[in-house]
Amino acid sequence: MDFSLPPQIDEIRQRIRAMIEERIIPLESDPASYDEHENIRKPLLEELRAEAKAKGLWALGMPQERGGGGLPMVGLAACYEEMNRSIFGPVVFHGAAPDDGNMRLLNMVGTEAQKERWLQPIIDGKVQSAFAMTEPDGCGSDPSMTYTRAERKGDRWVIRGRKHYITGAAEAKHFILMARTGEDDRNGLTAFLYHADQPGWRIIRRIPIMGPEEHGGHCELEFDGLEITDENVLMKVGDGLRATQIRLGPARLTHCMRWTGMGRRALEIAMARVEVRKAFGSTLIEKESVQQMIGQAAMELDIGRLLTMRAAWLLDNGSLARKEISMAKVVVADALHKAVDTSLQLLGARGYSKDTVVEWMYRYARQARLVDGASEVHRMVLTNFLRRQGKDFFAWGAGRG
């Protein structure tokens, strides 16, 4: 097996690395770079986004004819990893959630009219988007628990219900909303498109969270008569579960791509310190216990990278790669936490303080085992695949997922 990158993709990766190291990482140490929610402040972000566009490093997963980079998933795996060696990186290059997943879904299943109205402004960076699925005491990892309901009234649908932890909602303009249109768990959900300026819905609150926030936070929404016409139904009535599966599979994998980059950066910060920090007569890196910690974290991170690349290759070759994505999601989430925790431990008080970005990473990393399906759910998915497939679970080659 050859894991080397095609020259054209590696060239893009190298240009991303250069911009990350020369332009973006230095900004992390300046308090003026941050907004009140611990993310990059918007004016600085817009300046950097203009630079990324000018360098041809913008929206790499989107078609070139729509202003993106047109990279396959294998290319995104390498490039997204480089982006997230800075905590600011993915959003600068327009490779961050939730826009990344929403753009992919709209590009895959939207009509041409829907792509022009709802997708293109997101690709261009003119609007943010949100995916409204999770509900208080309703659906999370199990979409069949959706209780937000869309009822047919004349020539339109009227939505009533509630959603929460909707990433980016406070600043989003374009929303993809999951609502129940029938009682069947597989065919009773529908995906709708709506604009933030439409009446009939509101943001109840921006939910405070443990870690740094994406732009627009994580919000609780209420729907009390939002009206949506048929032209803004995504796919067909009853295809909501399919739309969710189409979106969440690759989105889970792009999380993994970014997390491997963050894990790498955490170890880089630790290595730079333990190479020079002396204690009890030698540098920390010369101590066997420190070598054990770093070696274990690096190994687990690289295992996650290989699982991520395998799943990306399978997606590029027509597989749904469901079990491979679940494997990557579990392993990379753990590996990210291991890498960041190891870095913080080796940095000591310096890591626990805000003198480095490692404490930022530590608070951020804990969400990895929860978002887009808890690790326990993905392990359950893998067990069910093993029960169905038996020996074929471990078959070689493509087309297995």
N, C-alpha and C positions, 0 to 999 in steps of 0.2 A: 504494500500500500504506500502511496506517495502522498505525504501531507504537505508538500511544498505548494506555495501559492502560485497561480499563474502570474507572469511578470506584470501584466497590466493592473491586477488587483494589488499586488505587493507594492507597486509604485504609489497607488492611492493610499495604502496603509502607511507608507513611509512619509507621505506628505501630511497625513493626519498626525502622525507622531511628531513631526517637526513643529506643527502649529501648537500641539498640546504642550510640548516641552518649552518652546521659545516664547509663546504668547499667553497661554492659558494658565498653566501651573503657577507661574509667578504671581498671578492675580489672587490666588487662594490665600496668601499670607497678608493681604491688605483688607482690614475690616471694612473699608469703603466699598469693596466689591460685593458686599452682601446686602440683601433686603431684610426686612424685619422678620421674615420667616426662614432665614438662614440659607436662602438660595441666592443665585447671582442676581443682582439688581437689574431691572429691565433696560435702562439706557445702555449699560455696559453690554448686556446680552445682545441688543440690537446692533451695536457696533461690531461685535465679534461675529454675529451672523452674517453681516454684510461681507466681512472678510472671508468667511467660509464659502459663501456663494461665489465670490470673485475667484476663489481658488478652485472652483468646481468640486467642492466637497460637501454639497448640500443634498439632503434627503436621498441618501444613496440607495435606498430600497425602492424608490419610485421610478417609473419609466422615464427615460431620457426625454421623450417627447412632451412630458409634463413638467420638465424642469428638474428631474431627479437624476440619480447616478446610474440606475438600471442594473445594480449589482445583484447577482444570485445570493442565496442564503449563505453559502460558503464564504463569499466575499464579505458579506455583512458581519459574519462571525469574527473575522480578522480585524475588520475596520472598527466595529463597535467596541471590541476589546481595547483597541488603542484609544478610542475616544474617552472611555471611562477610566483611564489612568489619571484623569482630572475629574473631580467631583462636578465641575461645570461642563465637562466635555460633551456628553450626549445632547443636551439641549442646544448647545451652540451649533452643532452640525445637523440639527433637526432629526436626531435619532433617538429621542427620549419618549418614554411612555407618558401619557396615553396616545399622543398624536401618532406615534409610529405604528401602533397596532390598528388604530382607527383608519389611517391612510391605507394600510394594507388591505383591510376588509373592504373599504369602499372601492378601491381599485380592482379587487377581485370580483365583486358581485354587483356593484352599482351599475345602473343604466348609464348611457352616455350623458343624458340630461342630469342625472344625479351626480355624476363625476364632475361635470362642469360647475354645478351649483354648490355642492357640498364638499367635494374633495379638493378641487383646484385651489380654493382659498387657503386650505390647510397646508397643502404642499408649498404654496408661495409664502407661508409664514404670516399671512395677513390676519388669520384667526387661529385660536386654539380650539381643541375639541375635547369631548368627554364621552365616556361609555357608561351609561346608567343602567346597571343591572342589579347590583347588590342591594338588599332590602333589610330594614330592621325586622328581626324575627321572621325573615323570609329567606329568599334565595341568597346563597353565597357560593360555596362550591357546588351546590345542587340547584341548577336553574329551574328544576321542576317545582320548587317551592315559591316561585314567583306569584305574588298576589296583586301587584299593580295591574289594573285591568283596563283594557281598551274596549269600549262598547260602540257598536255601529249606530250612528245617528244621521240619517239621511245620506249625504254624500261624503261624510267624514267620520273619523274616529275620535271619541272623547275619552281622555285618559284621566284616571283617578288612582292614587296610591302614593307610595313613599319609597324613596331610595336613600341609601346612606353610604359613606366612605367613597363618594364619587370623585375620583382624582381629577383635579384641574377645573372643577365645576365653577368656581368663583370667577374665573377669567375666561371660561370657554364661551364660544358663540355657537358652535355646531355640536349637536348632541345626537348620539345614537342611543335610543331608549328601548329597553326590552319590556314588553307588557303582555299580559295574558289575553288571548282572543278566543280561547276554547278550553275545554276541560282535559283534553288528552295531553299527557306530559310530554310526548314527543312532537306533537303537531299543534299544540295549543298556545304556542308563544309566537310573537311577531316582533320584528325589529322596525322601529320608526325613526325618522329623521325630523328634528325640529331645531328652530333657531332660538337663541336665548331671549330675543326681543318679543317672542310670541307670548300672549297672555295665557293664564291658566296654570301656571306653575310658579314656584318660588324656592329660594334657598332659605332653609330654616336656620342653619348655622354652619359655620366652618368649624369642623371638629378638631380640637387640639390633639396632637399626636406626640408620641415619644421622640420621634426623629425629626430631621430637617424636612421641610415640605417642598413639593413641587409647586410651580406657579399655579395659583388657583386652589391650593390646598386639597382637603378631603372633606366633602360637604354632604349634608343631609338635605334632601330635596322633597318637596311636597307637590303633588299633582292634583289639581282640583278643577278639572274641566279643560285641560289643554286639548285643543282641536288640531287634528292632523289629517290631511287629505290623502287619497290613495296614491298620488304621485310621489309621496314621501314615505311610502312603505318600502323598506329595503328587502330585496328578494320578493317573496310572495307571502301572503297571509298564511301563518302557520309554519313559516321557515325560520322562526326566531332561534330555535335551538341549533339548527344548522349554522346560522350566522354566528352564533356565539362560539361554536366549535371551530369554525373557520378562522375566527379572530384569535381565540385564546391559545390555540396550539402554537403557531409561530410567535405570538407575543410572549409566551412563556420562554421560548427559546431565545428571543432577543434580550429578555431579562438576563438569561445565563451569559450571553455574549458580553453584556455590559459588566456583570458582576465579576467575571474573570479579570477584567481590566482593573476594577477597583481592588480586588484581592492582590493582584500583582503590584499595584502601587503601594498598598499597605506594607508588603514585604520589602519593597524597594526603600521605603522610609526607614524601616527597621534595620535593614542591612547597612544603610549609610551610617546609622548610629552605632551599631555593635562593632563595626570595623574600627572605630576610633575610641569608644568609651572603654576606659580601663577600670578594673576592679580586682583586688586581691592579686596584683602582680602581672596581669595580662589583660588584653582586650577581651571583650565579651565573646567575640566570634571564635576565639580560641578555646572556649570552654565547651566541653562535650554536651552538657545539658542544653546549651543554647543552640548548638548545631542540631541536636535532636529535634528541638522545637521548630526550627526553621525548615529543616529537611522534611519533616512530616507535613507542615503547612504547604510547602511548595509542591510536594508530591500529590496531595489531595487536590490542590488547585489545578495541576496539570491533568489529572484524571478527569476532572470536570470539563476542562478545555477539550479533551479528546471526545468525551461523550457529546459535548455541544457540537463539535465539528461533524461527528458522525450523523447526528440528527439533522443538521443543516444539509449535509450531502444527500440524505434520504429525501428530504423535502424537495431539493432541486431535481431529484430523479423520480418525482411523481408519487412518492409514498406519503401517507399522512403522518408517519413516524410517531404515532401516539405514545407507544411505550418508550421509545427512545427519548422523546421529549420529557416524559415523566421521570425517567432515570436522570437525565441531565438536570432537571429542575431540582430534584432532591439533593443530588450530589453537589452541585454548584452552590446551592443555598448554604449547605453545611460548610463547604470549602471556603466560601467568602467569610463566614463568621469565624472560622478557624484562623484564616490569614489575618483578619483584622484584630482578633483577640490576641493572637501571638504577637503581632506588632505592638499593640498597646502594652502588653506585659513586658516586653523587652525594652520599650521606651520608658517604662515606669511612670513617674509623675509627669514627665514631659508628654507622654501619650494620653494621660488622663486629662491634662490641661488642654486649653485651646491654642497652645503654641504650635501644634501640628494639626492637620486635618484628620488624624486618626480617630479622635473622639467623635467627630462628625460621622465618619464612616461607621464606627461602632454602633451608634444609635440608628443609623440608616440600615445597617446590615441585618438587624433583627427582623425586619419585615420580610426578608427574603424567604423565610420558611412559612410565610402566611399568604402573600399575595399570589393571585392567579392559581389558587388551589393550595391548601396546606400540605405540607410534606406527607402527613398521614394519609391524606386522600390519594396522593400520587402512589404511595406504596400499596394502597388498596387496589388501585388501577393495575399496577404491575402484577399483583397476585391474581387478579381476575384474568389477565392475559395468560399467565402461566397455567391456570386451571383449564383454559380453553385450548391452548396451543400445545401443552405438554412439551415434548422434546423439541418441537418446532420453535418454541420460544427462543432457543439459543441458535437458530439457524443462521448461516452466513449469508451476506449479500443483501441486495435491495428488495423492496416490496414486502418487507416483513411486518410493518406496522399496520 
